[in-house]
Amino acid sequence: MIYCLMKAPFPVSNRDFLQWRRTEEDPEAKIVRMLMRSADHPSMPERSGVVRAETLISGYIMQQKPDDENSSTLFILAQTDVRGLIPKVRLGWFAGWAQWIVNTTAARAPVGWVENLKKACKAYMKEHGNYVPPYNPTA
């Protein structure tokens, strides 16, 4: 289970996510899958002032390119309901702007994740070369 908090600019409420994540590896096909969906857990109740977003279905599929062992392809699927209510009647044009902020932030999250993954992979390869540790889904 993973918890993530996304800070939003004023006046949009911050969003948080509580997710079950499952990772699967297929060494023969050189594929790693990460599957995610929303979770509920008594130790992580919803917080006041933060909107709990819902991950309907989300996942990543990473596969080594057959012609280059140092390159991979990445497929991302994300269907998320960021929830929350913005009263358009009272806020007029501002409501549309606030909704745009929420949607844009949600859409950029995977891009940021990919950029961080690239940095981490490059740092790992600089330190460890092509060494691949044994698969351990609980680590």
C-alpha positions as CSV (number, residue, x, y, z in Angstrom):
1,M,0.0,0.0,0.0
2,I,1.3,3.4,-0.9
3,Y,0.2,6.9,0.2
4,C,0.9,10.0,-1.9
5,L,0.0,13.7,-1.3
6,M,-0.2,16.1,-4.3
7,K,0.0,19.7,-3.2
8,A,-2.2,22.1,-5.2
9,P,-2.0,25.9,-5.6
10,F,-4.5,28.0,-3.7
11,P,-7.5,27.9,-3.7
12,V,-7.6,24.3,-4.9
13,S,-7.5,21.6,-2.2
14,N,-4.6,19.2,-2.0
15,R,-5.3,15.7,-3.2
16,D,-4.1,12.5,-1.7
17,F,-4.0,8.9,-3.0
18,L,-4.1,5.6,-1.1
19,Q,-3.3,2.8,-3.4
20,W,-2.7,-0.9,-3.5
21,R,0.2,-1.6,-5.8
22,R,1.2,-4.9,-7.2
23,T,4.4,-5.5,-9.2
24,E,4.8,-8.5,-11.5
25,E,7.9,-9.5,-13.5
26,D,8.2,-11.8,-16.5
27,P,12.0,-12.4,-16.9
28,E,11.6,-14.3,-20.1
29,A,9.7,-11.5,-21.9
30,K,11.7,-8.9,-20.0
31,I,8.6,-7.2,-18.8
32,V,7.7,-5.5,-15.5
33,R,4.1,-4.6,-14.7
34,M,3.0,-2.3,-11.9
35,L,-0.8,-2.3,-11.3
36,M,-2.6,0.1,-9.0
37,R,-6.0,0.8,-7.6
38,S,-7.5,2.8,-4.8
39,A,-7.4,1.3,-1.3
40,D,-9.1,2.0,2.0
41,H,-7.3,1.2,5.3
42,P,-8.2,2.2,8.9
43,S,-4.6,3.3,9.5
44,M,-4.9,5.9,6.7
45,P,-8.2,7.6,7.0
46,E,-9.1,10.6,4.8
47,R,-7.6,13.9,6.2
48,S,-9.5,17.1,6.8
49,G,-8.8,19.7,4.1
50,V,-7.4,17.1,1.7
51,V,-9.5,15.5,-1.1
52,R,-9.0,11.7,-1.4
53,A,-8.7,11.0,-5.2
54,E,-9.7,7.7,-6.6
55,T,-7.5,5.5,-8.8
56,L,-10.0,3.6,-10.9
57,I,-7.3,1.7,-12.8
58,S,-3.7,2.6,-13.3
59,G,-0.6,0.9,-14.3
60,Y,2.8,0.9,-15.9
61,I,4.3,-1.7,-18.3
62,M,8.0,-1.6,-18.8
63,Q,9.7,-3.8,-21.4
64,Q,13.3,-4.0,-22.5
65,K,13.8,-3.2,-26.1
66,P,14.8,-6.3,-28.1
67,D,17.5,-4.4,-30.0
68,D,19.0,-2.5,-27.1
69,E,19.5,-4.0,-23.6
70,N,20.1,-0.5,-22.2
71,S,16.7,0.9,-23.4
72,S,13.1,0.2,-22.5
73,T,9.6,1.1,-23.5
74,L,7.1,2.4,-21.0
75,F,3.3,2.2,-21.3
76,I,1.3,4.2,-18.8
77,L,-2.4,3.9,-18.2
78,A,-4.1,6.1,-15.7
79,Q,-7.7,6.6,-15.0
80,T,-8.1,8.8,-11.9
81,D,-11.0,10.7,-10.4
82,V,-9.5,13.7,-8.6
83,R,-12.9,14.3,-7.0
84,G,-13.8,17.5,-5.2
85,L,-16.3,20.1,-6.0
86,I,-15.8,23.6,-7.3
87,P,-19.0,25.7,-7.1
88,K,-19.1,27.3,-10.6
89,V,-22.2,29.4,-9.8
90,R,-20.4,31.4,-7.2
91,L,-16.9,31.5,-8.7
92,G,-17.7,32.1,-12.4
93,W,-14.5,32.2,-14.5
94,F,-12.4,31.2,-11.5
95,A,-14.1,27.8,-11.3
96,G,-13.0,26.9,-14.8
97,W,-9.4,28.0,-14.0
98,A,-9.3,26.0,-10.8
99,Q,-10.6,22.9,-12.6
100,W,-7.9,23.4,-15.2
101,I,-5.3,23.5,-12.5
102,V,-6.5,20.2,-11.0
103,N,-6.7,18.4,-14.4
104,T,-3.3,19.8,-15.5
105,T,-1.6,18.7,-12.2
106,A,-3.1,15.2,-12.5
107,A,-2.0,14.9,-16.1
108,R,1.5,16.0,-15.4
109,A,2.1,13.6,-12.5
110,P,3.0,10.6,-14.7
111,V,5.4,12.8,-16.7
112,G,7.2,13.8,-13.5
113,W,7.3,10.1,-12.4
114,V,8.9,9.2,-15.7
115,E,11.5,12.0,-15.4
116,N,12.4,10.8,-11.9
117,L,12.6,7.2,-13.1
118,K,15.0,8.2,-15.9
119,K,17.2,10.1,-13.4
120,A,17.2,7.1,-11.0
121,C,18.0,4.6,-13.8
122,K,20.9,6.8,-15.0
123,A,22.2,7.2,-11.4
124,Y,21.9,3.4,-10.8
125,M,23.7,2.5,-14.1
126,K,26.5,5.0,-13.2
127,E,27.0,3.4,-9.9
128,H,26.3,-0.3,-10.7
129,G,26.8,-0.6,-14.5
130,N,24.5,-3.3,-16.0
131,Y,24.1,-5.3,-12.8
132,V,20.5,-6.3,-12.3
133,P,19.7,-7.4,-8.7
134,P,17.5,-10.5,-8.2
135,Y,13.8,-9.7,-8.4
136,N,12.3,-9.2,-4.9
137,P,8.7,-7.8,-5.0
138,T,8.7,-7.3,-1.2
139,A,11.9,-5.1,-1.1
